[in-house]
Amino acid sequence: MLRRKSELYRSVLLLGDATLVAASWLGAFWLRFHVGIPAPLGVPPLDPYLVALALLVPTWLWVFRTRGLYAPRRTDSLLSELGAVFAAATTVVVLIVVASFFVRSYFFSRGVILLFWALAMTSVAGFRWIARELLFALHRRGRHLSQVLVVGAGPLAEQLIDRVQQHPEAGLRVVGVLAADARTPRVRGVPVLGDYGRLLASIAQSGARLVVLALPREDNHRLEALLDELDGELVDVRLVPDVMHVATLRSSVEDFDGLPVIGLHDSPLLGWAAIQKRLFDIGVSALLLALAAPVLAIVAVAVRLTSGSPVLYVQERMGLDGRLFRMVKFRTMVPDAESEGPVWAREEDPRTTPIGGFLRRTGLDELPQLWNVLRGDMSLVGPRPERPIFIEQFRREVPGYMLRHKVKAGLTGWAQVHRWRGDTSLHERLEHDLYYIRNWSLGLDVRILIMTLWRASSPT
């Protein structure tokens, strides 16, 4: 039932995207050559643009599909979906530019390509916003809802009910719960209709069309009998396995020759996602290095004049998959700051040079790390890298600490923009780092970079 609804919504999005992409491409051609914008080389024939359109629409739909933009996004925020649309639309335009470079027999107008990017991204994003709001408005008013019966009454079932209730836009309504002990009248405000033996009667009583099995671990032995009962019913069945207590990063289910395998420590940065993030890092870090060149020169001279050599400080840090790299930054402490061994830096550290405090407060000391980003040692956004000597201590004190190395270390990160950096709670920093890894998207990276610039420009 949910799948049929999702397929209908997906079909609407596919048809809408195809129509808007075609209209945007033709509209971009018309705007560029028929509204009075000078065309020194004259108005080109439309035929090559029509041929390109026949390839452009399938390419757009393929890229959006690989980005998950036609999969159900019932609980994603609007900002998250629009960020994904922006990233996917930009990917399509990059592919157009690359393809036109190799097809030397014809050059498409850069103005048309730029206008197409703006028109297509704006129209598709607007269409999706309208479609979401219309669908969610119907769900919030109780229309077109799927009635759900939850089998299980432990913490897992409570989490499931909480999430359904927190997202009315998902179009789900929990109408009843079955529990091993039916003496509890309600679970999270939902009535308990009986014990597991009343499964079929409860389906008929509640009108549920979706049954979700969310059994606590102690009731797993009942699963096979419950599935046997459901075999003869015309209801959709979903299983929520009780693995939340061991899943610390993104979890996934993959098919291994017919055998479902659940991943518990998966990083989201695999395949195309890793390529996107790397291309984004290269482009932005190269641009920032070029723009910041005068500032880098001024800071280097200031460090040299106020505290002598060396200007740069190179330190070994741990990055992706535990690999070590040499991180570069402007020196902010006296040359022999660690003559007695590694010590955690503190605010108002007496080892700080005259200009070092200013550089640390403003973050200017970290500008040379853009070179680490360009080299691929780091990313613009990710958990801050730590020194191996401290990591050996942290991994013993904080369970799960090493999971933050499932992605590249970052120049800034989710923990940093929430003020969890330096000598602050390791547990809070880890929680924020793991949140970032679980929820990574290119849109989230852009959001963190904007938050970093905003906090850097705001008085503390």
C-alpha positions as CSV (number, residue, x, y, z in Angstrom):
1,M,0.0,0.0,0.0
2,L,2.8,2.4,0.9
3,R,4.7,1.3,-2.1
4,R,1.8,2.1,-4.4
5,K,1.4,5.5,-2.9
6,S,5.1,6.1,-3.2
7,E,5.1,5.0,-6.9
8,L,2.2,7.4,-7.6
9,Y,4.1,10.3,-6.0
10,R,7.3,9.3,-7.8
11,S,5.5,9.2,-11.1
12,V,4.3,12.8,-10.5
13,L,7.8,13.9,-9.7
14,L,9.3,12.2,-12.8
15,L,6.7,13.7,-15.1
16,G,7.0,17.1,-13.5
17,D,10.8,17.1,-13.7
18,A,10.8,16.0,-17.4
19,T,8.4,18.7,-18.3
20,L,10.1,21.4,-16.4
21,V,13.6,20.4,-17.7
22,A,12.5,20.5,-21.3
23,A,10.7,23.9,-20.7
24,S,13.8,25.3,-19.0
25,W,16.1,24.2,-21.8
26,L,13.9,25.7,-24.5
27,G,13.2,28.8,-22.4
28,A,16.9,29.4,-21.8
29,F,17.4,29.3,-25.6
30,W,14.6,31.8,-26.1
31,L,15.8,34.1,-23.4
32,R,19.4,34.1,-24.7
33,F,18.7,34.7,-28.3
34,H,15.2,36.3,-28.6
35,V,14.9,39.0,-25.9
36,G,17.4,41.5,-27.1
37,I,20.6,40.1,-25.5
38,P,23.5,40.8,-28.0
39,A,24.6,37.7,-30.0
40,P,27.8,38.6,-31.8
41,L,27.9,35.2,-33.6
42,G,24.2,35.4,-34.6
43,V,21.3,33.2,-33.6
44,P,22.2,29.5,-33.9
45,P,19.8,26.9,-35.3
46,L,17.4,25.3,-32.8
47,D,17.9,21.7,-34.1
48,P,21.2,21.0,-32.2
49,Y,19.5,22.1,-29.0
50,L,16.5,19.8,-29.6
51,V,18.9,16.9,-30.2
52,A,20.7,17.8,-26.9
53,L,17.3,18.0,-25.2
54,A,16.6,14.3,-26.1
55,L,19.7,13.4,-24.1
56,L,19.4,16.0,-21.4
57,V,16.0,14.9,-20.0
58,P,17.1,11.2,-19.4
59,T,20.4,12.4,-18.0
60,W,18.6,14.7,-15.5
61,L,16.2,11.9,-14.4
62,W,19.2,9.5,-14.0
63,V,21.2,11.9,-11.9
64,F,18.2,12.7,-9.7
65,R,17.5,9.0,-9.3
66,T,21.0,8.2,-8.2
67,R,20.8,11.1,-5.7
68,G,17.7,9.5,-4.2
69,L,15.4,12.3,-5.3
70,Y,12.7,9.9,-6.5
71,A,12.8,7.7,-3.4
72,P,10.3,8.3,-0.6
73,R,11.6,11.2,1.5
74,R,8.8,11.2,4.0
75,T,10.7,12.6,6.9
76,D,13.4,14.7,5.2
77,S,13.2,18.5,5.8
78,L,12.4,20.8,2.9
79,L,15.8,22.4,3.2
80,S,17.5,18.9,2.9
81,E,15.5,18.1,-0.3
82,L,16.1,21.5,-1.9
83,G,19.9,21.2,-1.1
84,A,19.8,17.8,-2.8
85,V,18.0,19.4,-5.8
86,F,20.7,22.1,-6.0
87,A,23.5,19.5,-5.9
88,A,21.9,17.3,-8.5
89,A,21.1,20.1,-10.9
90,T,24.6,21.4,-10.6
91,T,25.9,17.9,-11.4
92,V,23.8,17.8,-14.6
93,V,25.2,21.2,-15.7
94,V,28.7,20.0,-15.1
95,L,28.0,16.9,-17.2
96,I,26.7,19.2,-20.0
97,V,29.9,21.3,-19.9
98,V,32.1,18.2,-19.9
99,A,30.2,16.6,-22.8
100,S,30.3,19.8,-24.8
101,F,34.0,19.9,-24.3
102,F,34.4,16.4,-25.9
103,V,31.9,17.0,-28.7
104,R,34.0,19.5,-30.6
105,S,31.7,19.6,-33.6
106,Y,29.3,22.0,-31.9
107,F,29.5,24.4,-29.0
108,F,26.5,25.2,-27.0
109,S,26.1,28.8,-25.8
110,R,27.4,29.2,-22.2
111,G,24.6,31.7,-21.7
112,V,22.0,29.1,-22.5
113,I,23.6,26.6,-20.2
114,L,23.8,29.1,-17.3
115,L,20.2,30.2,-17.9
116,F,19.1,26.6,-18.0
117,W,20.7,25.8,-14.7
118,A,18.9,28.8,-13.0
119,L,15.6,28.1,-14.6
120,A,15.6,24.3,-14.1
121,M,16.8,24.4,-10.5
122,T,14.3,27.1,-9.6
123,S,11.3,25.5,-11.3
124,V,12.1,22.0,-10.1
125,A,12.7,23.1,-6.6
126,G,9.4,25.2,-6.6
127,F,7.5,22.2,-8.1
128,R,8.7,19.9,-5.4
129,W,8.0,22.4,-2.7
130,I,4.4,22.8,-3.9
131,A,4.0,19.0,-4.3
132,R,5.3,18.4,-0.8
133,E,3.1,21.0,0.8
134,L,0.0,19.8,-0.9
135,L,0.6,16.2,0.1
136,F,1.6,17.0,3.6
137,A,-1.4,19.3,4.0
138,L,-3.7,16.4,3.1
139,H,-1.9,14.1,5.6
140,R,-2.1,16.7,8.4
141,R,-5.8,17.0,7.8
142,G,-6.2,13.2,8.2
143,R,-6.7,12.5,4.5
144,H,-5.1,9.6,2.6
145,L,-3.5,8.2,5.8
146,S,-2.2,4.7,6.1
147,Q,-3.5,2.9,9.3
148,V,-0.7,1.2,11.1
149,L,-0.8,-1.6,13.6
150,V,2.5,-2.0,15.7
151,V,3.3,-5.4,17.0
152,G,5.6,-5.1,20.0
153,A,5.5,-2.7,23.0
154,G,9.2,-2.3,24.0
155,P,11.6,0.6,23.5
156,L,11.8,-0.1,19.8
157,A,8.1,0.1,19.3
158,E,8.0,3.3,21.4
159,Q,10.7,4.9,19.1
160,L,8.7,3.9,16.1
161,I,5.5,5.4,17.4
162,D,7.3,8.6,18.5
163,R,8.7,9.1,15.0
164,V,5.4,8.5,13.3
165,Q,3.7,11.0,15.6
166,Q,6.5,13.5,15.1
167,H,6.1,13.4,11.3
168,P,2.3,13.7,10.4
169,E,3.4,14.6,6.9
170,A,4.5,11.0,6.4
171,G,0.9,9.9,6.0
172,L,1.0,7.3,8.7
173,R,-1.3,6.8,11.7
174,V,-0.7,4.2,14.4
175,V,-4.1,2.9,15.4
176,G,-3.1,0.1,17.8
177,V,-0.4,-1.8,19.5
178,L,-0.1,-5.5,20.4
179,A,2.0,-6.5,23.4
180,A,3.2,-9.6,25.1
181,D,1.6,-8.2,28.2
182,A,-1.7,-6.6,27.3
183,R,-2.3,-5.2,30.7
184,T,-0.7,-1.9,29.8
185,P,-3.6,0.2,28.4
186,R,-1.5,2.5,26.1
187,V,1.9,2.9,24.5
188,R,2.8,6.5,23.7
189,G,-0.9,7.3,23.7
190,V,-1.8,4.5,21.3
191,P,-4.3,1.9,22.7
192,V,-3.1,-1.6,23.3
193,L,-5.6,-3.9,21.5
194,G,-4.4,-7.1,23.1
195,D,-1.6,-9.6,23.1
196,Y,0.1,-11.2,20.1
197,G,-2.7,-13.9,19.9
198,R,-5.1,-11.2,18.8
199,L,-3.1,-10.3,15.7
200,L,-5.8,-11.1,13.1
201,A,-8.7,-9.9,15.2
202,S,-6.8,-6.6,15.8
203,I,-6.2,-6.1,12.0
204,A,-9.9,-6.5,11.4
205,Q,-10.9,-4.3,14.4
206,S,-8.5,-1.4,13.6
207,G,-8.8,-1.5,9.8
208,A,-4.9,-1.5,9.6
209,R,-3.5,-1.9,6.2
210,L,0.2,-1.9,7.4
211,V,1.5,-4.1,10.1
212,V,4.9,-3.2,11.5
213,L,6.7,-5.9,13.6
214,A,8.9,-4.1,16.2
215,L,9.4,-6.9,18.7
216,P,11.7,-6.5,21.6
217,R,14.6,-8.9,21.7
218,E,13.0,-11.1,24.3
219,D,10.0,-11.7,22.0
220,N,12.0,-12.5,18.8
221,H,11.1,-16.2,19.2
222,R,7.5,-15.2,18.3
223,L,8.5,-13.7,15.0
224,E,8.0,-16.9,12.8
225,A,4.6,-17.6,14.2
226,L,3.4,-14.0,13.6
227,L,4.7,-14.1,10.0
228,D,2.9,-17.4,9.4
229,E,-0.4,-15.8,10.5
230,L,0.2,-12.7,8.3
231,D,0.8,-14.9,5.2
232,G,-3.0,-15.1,4.6
233,E,-3.8,-11.4,5.1
234,L,-4.0,-8.6,2.5
235,V,-1.8,-6.2,4.5
236,D,1.6,-4.8,4.0
237,V,4.1,-6.1,6.5
238,R,7.3,-4.3,7.6
239,L,10.0,-5.6,10.0
240,V,12.0,-3.2,12.2
241,P,14.9,-5.3,13.6
242,D,16.1,-4.6,17.1
243,V,19.6,-3.5,16.2
244,M,19.4,0.1,17.4
245,H,21.5,-0.7,20.4
246,V,24.5,-1.7,18.2
247,A,24.0,0.6,15.1
248,T,26.2,3.6,15.8
249,L,26.4,5.1,12.3
250,R,24.2,4.8,9.3
251,S,22.7,1.3,9.0
252,S,21.9,-0.3,5.7
253,V,20.5,-3.5,4.3
254,E,22.1,-5.1,1.2
255,D,21.4,-8.2,-0.7
256,F,24.2,-10.8,-0.8
257,D,23.1,-13.4,-3.3
258,G,19.6,-13.4,-1.7
259,L,20.8,-13.1,1.9
260,P,19.9,-9.7,3.5
261,V,22.9,-8.3,5.3
262,I,22.5,-5.4,7.7
263,G,25.3,-2.9,7.9
264,L,25.8,-1.2,11.3
265,H,28.8,1.1,10.8
266,D,28.3,2.3,7.3
267,S,29.6,5.7,6.2
268,P,27.4,7.7,3.8
269,L,30.5,8.8,1.9
270,L,30.8,6.0,-0.6
271,G,30.7,5.9,-4.4
272,W,29.1,8.9,-6.1
273,A,28.7,10.7,-2.8
274,A,32.5,10.6,-2.1
275,I,33.1,11.9,-5.6
276,Q,30.7,14.8,-5.2
277,K,32.3,15.7,-1.8
278,R,35.8,15.5,-3.3
279,L,35.0,17.7,-6.3
280,F,33.3,20.2,-4.0
281,D,36.4,20.3,-1.8
282,I,38.7,20.8,-4.7
283,G,36.7,23.6,-6.2
284,V,36.0,25.5,-3.1
285,S,39.5,25.1,-1.5
286,A,41.2,26.2,-4.7
287,L,38.9,29.3,-4.9
288,L,39.5,30.1,-1.3
289,L,43.2,29.7,-1.5
290,A,43.3,32.1,-4.5
291,L,41.1,34.7,-2.7
292,A,42.9,34.3,0.6
293,A,46.4,34.6,-0.9
294,P,46.9,38.3,0.3
295,V,45.7,37.4,3.8
296,L,48.0,34.4,3.9
297,A,50.9,36.6,2.9
298,I,50.1,39.2,5.5
299,V,49.7,36.7,8.3
300,A,52.9,35.0,7.4
301,V,54.8,38.3,7.6
302,A,53.1,39.1,10.9
303,V,54.1,35.8,12.4
304,R,57.7,36.2,11.1
305,L,58.1,39.7,12.5
306,T,56.5,39.1,15.9
307,S,57.9,35.6,16.8
308,G,60.5,34.7,14.2
309,S,60.7,31.4,12.4
310,P,59.2,29.0,11.5
311,V,56.0,30.7,10.2
312,L,54.2,27.4,9.6
313,Y,53.6,24.6,12.1
314,V,53.4,21.1,10.8
315,Q,51.8,18.4,13.1
316,E,50.9,14.8,12.6
317,R,47.1,14.2,12.8
318,M,44.8,11.2,12.2
319,G,42.3,11.3,9.3
320,L,40.1,8.9,7.2
321,D,40.3,5.2,8.3
322,G,43.0,6.1,10.8
323,R,45.6,7.2,8.2
324,L,48.1,9.8,9.5
325,F,48.9,13.0,7.6
326,R,50.8,16.2,8.2
327,M,48.5,19.1,9.0
328,V,49.7,22.6,8.3
329,K,48.8,25.8,10.2
330,F,50.3,29.1,11.1
331,R,52.4,28.8,14.2
332,T,50.6,30.4,17.2
333,M,52.9,29.2,20.0
334,V,56.5,29.7,20.9
335,P,58.9,27.3,19.0
336,D,59.7,25.1,22.1
337,A,56.0,25.0,23.3
338,E,56.2,21.2,23.7
339,S,59.7,20.8,25.0
340,E,58.3,18.9,27.9
341,G,55.9,16.7,25.9
342,P,52.5,17.1,24.1
343,V,50.0,19.2,26.1
344,W,46.4,20.0,25.2
345,A,46.0,23.7,24.2
346,R,44.0,25.9,26.5
347,E,42.4,29.3,26.3
348,E,44.8,32.0,27.5
349,D,47.7,29.5,27.0
350,P,50.9,31.1,28.3
351,R,52.8,29.4,25.4
352,T,50.9,31.6,22.9
353,T,52.9,34.1,20.9
354,P,51.8,37.8,20.8
355,I,49.9,37.4,17.6
356,G,49.0,33.8,18.2
357,G,46.0,34.5,20.4
358,F,44.4,36.7,17.7
359,L,45.0,34.1,15.0
360,R,43.4,31.4,17.1
361,R,40.4,33.5,18.1
362,T,39.7,34.4,14.4
363,G,40.6,31.0,13.0
364,L,43.2,32.6,10.7
365,D,45.8,30.2,11.9
366,E,44.0,27.4,10.2
367,L,43.9,28.9,6.7
368,P,46.9,26.9,5.5
369,Q,44.8,23.8,6.0
370,L,43.1,24.7,2.7
371,W,46.2,23.1,1.2
372,N,45.5,19.9,3.1
373,V,42.0,20.0,1.7
374,L,43.2,20.5,-1.8
375,R,45.7,17.6,-1.4
376,G,43.0,15.3,-0.2
377,D,44.3,14.9,3.4
378,M,41.3,16.7,4.8
379,S,37.8,17.9,3.7
380,L,36.3,21.3,4.1
381,V,33.7,19.8,6.5
382,G,34.2,16.9,8.9
383,P,35.3,16.0,12.4
384,R,38.3,18.0,13.5
385,P,41.5,15.9,13.3
386,E,43.3,15.0,16.5
387,R,46.9,14.0,17.3
388,P,47.5,10.2,17.6
389,I,48.9,10.5,21.1
390,F,45.6,12.0,22.4
391,I,43.5,9.6,20.3
392,E,45.0,6.6,22.1
393,Q,43.7,8.1,25.3
394,F,40.3,9.2,24.0
395,R,39.5,5.8,22.4
396,R,39.9,4.2,25.8
397,E,37.8,6.8,27.6
398,V,35.0,7.4,25.1
399,P,33.2,4.4,23.5
400,G,32.8,4.7,19.8
401,Y,35.4,7.5,19.5
402,M,37.1,5.9,16.5
403,L,33.9,6.0,14.4
404,R,34.6,9.7,13.7
405,H,37.4,8.5,11.4
406,K,34.9,6.9,9.0
407,V,35.1,10.2,7.1
408,K,37.9,12.7,6.3
409,A,38.8,15.2,9.0
410,G,37.5,18.7,8.3
411,L,38.5,22.3,8.5
412,T,35.2,22.9,10.2
413,G,32.4,20.7,11.3
414,W,29.0,20.2,13.0
415,A,30.7,20.1,16.5
416,Q,32.7,23.3,15.8
417,V,29.7,25.4,14.7
418,H,28.0,24.4,17.9
419,R,31.0,25.5,20.0
420,W,32.2,22.0,20.8
421,R,35.9,22.4,20.1
422,G,39.2,22.7,21.9
423,D,39.1,21.8,25.6
424,T,35.4,20.9,25.7
425,S,33.3,17.7,26.4
426,L,34.6,14.8,24.3
427,H,31.2,13.1,24.5
428,E,29.4,16.1,23.1
429,R,31.9,16.5,20.3
430,L,31.6,12.8,19.4
431,E,27.8,13.0,19.4
432,H,27.9,16.0,17.0
433,D,30.5,14.3,14.8
434,L,28.4,11.1,14.6
435,Y,25.3,13.2,13.8
436,Y,27.2,14.7,10.9
437,I,28.3,11.3,9.6
438,R,24.8,9.8,9.9
439,N,23.1,12.7,8.2
440,W,25.7,13.8,5.6
441,S,24.7,15.6,2.5
442,L,26.2,18.2,0.3
443,G,23.5,20.5,1.5
444,L,24.6,19.9,5.1
445,D,28.2,20.8,4.1
446,V,27.1,24.1,2.6
447,R,25.0,24.8,5.7
448,I,28.0,24.2,8.0
449,L,30.3,26.4,5.9
450,I,27.7,29.2,6.0
451,M,27.3,28.8,9.8
452,T,31.2,28.9,10.2
453,L,31.4,32.2,8.2
454,W,28.5,33.6,10.2
455,R,30.0,32.7,13.6
456,A,33.5,34.0,12.5
457,S,31.9,37.3,11.6
458,S,29.8,37.6,14.7
459,P,31.2,38.9,18.0
460,T,31.8,36.2,20.6
